[in-house]
Amino acid sequence: MGEARELKRASRIVLSVFIAIALVYTVYFMPLPLFIFSAGTAEVIQPMVQVKQSAPEKQGAFMLTTVRVSDASVFSYLLSFVRPYDELRRKKELLRDNESEQEYTQRQEVSMLTSQSSAIQAAYDELGIPYHISSDGVVVVQVFKDFPAAGVLKAGDYIVKVDDMRIRQNEELQKLLKGKKAGDTVTVAYKRKNIVRTAQVKLALLPADNGAAPVKEEDRRAGLGIVPANVQSVKSDVEDKQVTIKAGEIGGPSAGLMFSLEIVNRLSAEDITKGYKIAGTGTIDEKGVVGVIGGIQHKIIAADKAGAELFFAPKDYVAPTGDKIPNYSDAVKRAKDIKTSMKIVPVATMNDALQYLKTMPPKQAAS
């Protein structure tokens, strides 16, 4: 009888431990179909931008700003209701059709590379520095499920060759596959983590574009079933003015404006920061046009915590349909909410930011 009681007691203890572990996992670790957006960081760009040309030391600093995106658990979901500036978003709002979170991350990495390229071009054009574009290859951003390629390729792979033809741009890949049919097999050489591998991949009919008119099956193109993206480098024709950017694990296109300002500052004799700590955000194209981004209200908090005195925010965008995408107005609202002394400045182009900096008086050093 005593042994039976001890056995039951031990069983209850084991069951209790398993229940406790299950509860802890459910509350703290089991992911929900939600992301939580909150204030990230404001990071000084200077260490990320490498320039061969030596320049006088700059007293101020340009900072990029980030948004922290985390998976929601039951605990963090409940906690978000007492944190006034946390923002809940459904994952499916951010992910494309059949896109995995790993593929979303890869897409953000490619966006960052494209943003860096555009930032360098815009800065070189501003400074009159001659340059040329060099192709770095074609990277896989997404692989469609149920396609033969899904068993071979994954996001982050670089397409090196297809049927012994060197692939440097997506356009070359499309041209090579144009005459192929579903069921044909091609030899694909791809690079993953600096190792080149080769595999036979069968082609299949590609899905019709979303929103496009229905296409007859015989008119649909055959392909690998991937979303490719071109990656390029901007090469200065003047060697000591070559710029390279290493942003670590930061992804997305929203640091473009701040990268371009840092590049102009590094390649200029004067200190265009005038000694101030300047944060900001905004995409940029090769012409220097600044575009709106998401999560600017969280970036305002990050910049304020880092002691920024000035924040460049993209002007609100109004579409031809009349729809408005707020950026500057959201930034101003959040700045008032947190009672920051940081000045919010709206910009539509890199030149707007540069002109504003010219009007600022040099910051007086503390005595």
N, C-alpha and C positions, 0 to 999 in steps of 0.2 A: 504493500500500500504506500509506504514511504517513497519507494522508488518511482511509483506511478505519479505521485504528487509532484515529485521533483522534476519528472519528465514533462508534466503539464506546465509547471512553472517555467521551465526552460523554454518550452515551445511558445508560451505567452511572451516571454522576453524577446525571443527571436522575431516573433510576429510584430511586436511593438517596434523593434529596431527597424524592420523592413518598412513598416507604415511610416515611421518618422523620416526615414530616408526618402520614401516616395513623396511625402509632404514637402520636405525641403526642396527636392528636385522640382516639384510642381510649382511651388511658390517662387523660387529663386532662379531656376535654371531653364525650365521648359519654355522655349520661345513661343511667343504669340505672333499672329500674322500682322504685326505692327512694328514700326520703327518709332523711336523717340528722338526728336530733334531738340538739341539744347546748345547752349553756348560752347564753342570749341576753344580755340586758342588764337592769339595774335602773335605771329612769329616774325622776327626781324629777317628780312629777305637777304641782306648782305652776304651771309655765309653760303647761301644757296646759289648765288650768281658768281661765276668765275670768269674773270677777264684777264687776258695776258698783259694788257697795258697797265702800268702802275699809275695810280692817281693819288692826289692829296687826300689825306684823311678827312672823312665827312663827319660833322658833329651830330647831325640828326639821324633819323632812320625811317625807312619805309617798311611797313609791316603788312603781310597778307593775313587774312582772317579766315577761320574755318568754322564749320558747324559740326558738332559732335552728333553722329548718327549711331544709335545703339539698338540692339534687339530688345524688344519689350518682353519682360517676364511679368507674371502676376504681381510680384512685389513692386517692380519699377512702374508698372501700369498704375497701381494704386497710389504710389508715391507721386506720380505726375500730377495728381489732382491737388496736392498741397504745394507743388512747385509752380508758381504762377507763370513761368516763362517756358516750361517744357511744352513741346508740341507733338501730338500723336498723329501719325500718318500711316495709312494702310500700305503694306508693302507693294500690293498690286498697283498702287498709284505711281510708284517709281519704276517698277520693273516692266519691261516690254513683254509682249506676248511670248510665253514659254521661256522667258529669260530667267536664269538662276541668279542667286545673289553673287556667286563667284563671277559670272559673266557681267553683272552690273558693275562690280568692282573693276573688272578689266576695261569696261567701257569708260569708266571714270578716269582710269590711267591713260587711255588713249586721248581723252578730252584734255587732260593736263598736258600731254606732249604737244597736241595741236595748239593749245593755248600758248605754250612756251615759244613755239615756232612763230606764231603770229605776233607775240610780244617783241621778239627780237627783230622781226621785219619792220614793225611799226617804229621801234626805236632807231634802227639803222636809217630808215627813211627820214625821220625827224632830224637826224644828225648828218645826213648826206653821206653816209658810209656805203660804198658799193658792196654788193653781195650777190651770191647765187644760191639756188636751192639744190640740195642733194637728197635723193630718195634713199630712205633707210629700209624700205621693204613694205610688205603687206602683212598685217597682223590680224589674227582671227579674234573677233570681238564676241561672236556668239555662234553656236552650232545648233542647228535645228534638230529637235528630237525626231526619232524614227527615220532619220537619214543614215545611210551607211557610214558617212563621214563621222557620225556621232561616236562610233566605236574606235575612231582613230585620232581625230583632232579635238582640241579643246581650246577654250579662250586663253589667249596669251601666246599661242603658237604663231611663228612666222612662216609664211609660205615661201620657200626658197626656190623650188622648181616644180613644174608640172610637165610631165612627158619630156624631160630634159631641156625644157625652155625656162630660162632664168626669169623669175617674176620679181619685178621691182615696183610695179604699180598695179592697183586693182584693175585698171583699164586693160592691162596686158592679160590678166587672168580671164577677164570677161571675153576678150577677143579670142583667146585660145579655146574656150569652152563653147563658143557660139555655134560651131558646127557639130557639136556632140549631141548624142541622143540618150534618153533615159536607158540605163542598163549598160552603157559603155563604161569601161574601166580606164582610169588614168593613174599614172604613177606620180605620187605626190612626195616631194622632199620637203620636210618642215623642220624648223629649229625650235627646240624646247629646252630652256635653261642652257643655252649655248651648245647643245648636242643636236646634230643634224640626224634625223631619222628618215626612213623611206617606207612608204606603204602603198599598196594598191587600194584605190577607193573607187567604188561604183557610183555612177551618177544617178540622180533621180529627178523627177519633175519638181521644179520649184513651186512653192505656193504663190498664188496671186497676191499682189500688193493689197494691203488693207485699203478699202475705200475705192479701189479701182473697179472698172467695169468687168463683168464676168468674161473670162477667157476660155476658149475651147481647149480641151485637153491637148489636141494636136498642135495648138499654137503656143503652149506653155514651154518655157525654156528648161533645159536640163542643166543641173549644176551640182556643186558639192553639198549645198545646203548649209552654207555658212554666211555670216555677216562679216565681210572683210573691211579693213580700214587702212588707208595709206599713212605711213609714218615718214616724216621728212626732217631734214636738218637745214639750218640756215648757215651758210658759210661766208664769212667776211672775206672780201678780196684783199683786205689789209690785215696781215697776220696778227699784229699785236692788238687788234680790236675784236678778235674772235671772242664770242660770248658762249658759254655753256651754262645750263641750269640744271641743278640737281636738287629736287624738292623732296627727296625721300619718298615716304608713303602717302603724301598728300595727293589727292586726286581731284578731278573735276576741272572745269575751264575758268572758274571764277577769279583766279589770281592773275589773270592776264594783264589787266591795267596796272597793277602794282609791280609786276615783273618789268613792264616796259618803263615805268618811272625809275625803278632802280637801275636799269641798264643805262638810261639817259644820264642819270646822276653819276654812275661809275665812269662813263666815257666823257664826262664834261669836266672842265677845269674847276668850275665853281660848284659849291654845294647847294643844290636846288632845294634841299630840305630846309634851308635857313636855320638849321639847328633844332627843328621840331621833330617830335615823334608822330609820324603820319601813317595811319592805317587806311584801309579801304578795300573795295571789292569791285568786281565787274569783269565780264568777258571782254576780249578785245579781238578785232580782226586785223589783218595785215595793213589796213588803211588807217588804223588807230581809232576806229569807231567802237565805243563802249556799249556793251549789251547788258540787259538785266539778268539777275541771278536769283536763286532761291535762298530762303533762310537769312535774309539780311538783318532781320530783327535780332537773331541770335549772335550775329557777328558784331553788332553794336555793343552788346554786353561784353564779348570777348575783348574788343578793342578798348573799352572803358577800363576793364580790369587790368589791362596791360599798360595803362597810363597814356594812351594816345591822346594827342591834343587836337587832332584834325582827322576827319574821316571822309574819304571820297566815296560817294554813293551814286550809282547809275540813276539817271533821270527816269521817272516813270515812263513806261512805254505805252503808247496808245496805238492799237492796231487800226487798220483801215476800217474794220467793222465797228470801231468804237470801243471795243473791249480794252480794258486797262490792266496792265501788269505793274503794280506799285513796287517801287524800290526806295526812291528818295523819301516818299511820304511815309512808308513803313519805318524807315530808319529814323526819321524825325520823331515819329510817334513813340518808338521805343526809347529814344534818347530822352524824351520828356518823362516817360514812365520811370526811368531809373535815375532821373535828375542828374545827368552827366553834364559836365562843363565842356565836353568835347564838341567842337563845331562840325556840323554836317554840311558838306558841300556837294551839290548836284553836278554831275558831269555827263556829257553825251559823247565826248571824244577825249583822247589822251591830251590833245592840245588845250582843251578846257582846263584840265588839271594843271598843265604846265603854265598856262597864263595866270591861273589863280596863285600859284606858288610865286610867280614874279611879283605879284602885288603885296606879298607878305613882308613885313619888316623882319630883319634878322632877330632871332631870339636873343634876349639879353642874358648873358651868363650870370649865374648866381654869384653873389659876392659875400 
